[in-house]
Amino acid sequence: MDARILDLWGRLTHDIALERTCLPQCICIMNSDYDRFHQSRINLLIHIVAVPLFVISLVLALRAIFLGEMLVSMLLFLAPLLSLAAQGYGHKLEAVPPEPFKGAGDFVRRILSEQFFRFWTFVLSGGWFKALKSSETQRTT
């Protein structure tokens, strides 16, 4: 077998092994630090609108692709981009900025895990409301 194919196979299997360990690790890290990176009242309010916008528009865009509605899907793909831009702006207002992305794979993993998992855990556990109340108290003192 060609050495290049073996090298490619080795890198591919290594990346798959990393994916299996990185995603759970990424979620655990996000769980432990999420509150710390979401304390600004404006950022919290941006997230409560922008994250559902991201999820709904991405799902609808994928549905439109499946149905062959390419123009609709292209327009719908703008909403997640606007959502991410708004969330990025909100994170710049935080006292503790999020960790920088380590590359494209890290960007995709962290964004998707936040949009589809961690934010909803934060909201449903009461963390979002608690952080919002805390930001109100800090603002009035």
Summary of the structure (lengths in Angstrom):
residues: 141
radius of gyration: 18.4
end to end distance: 69.9
largest distance: 69.9
contacts: 368
relative contact order: 0.14
helix: 83%
strand: 0%
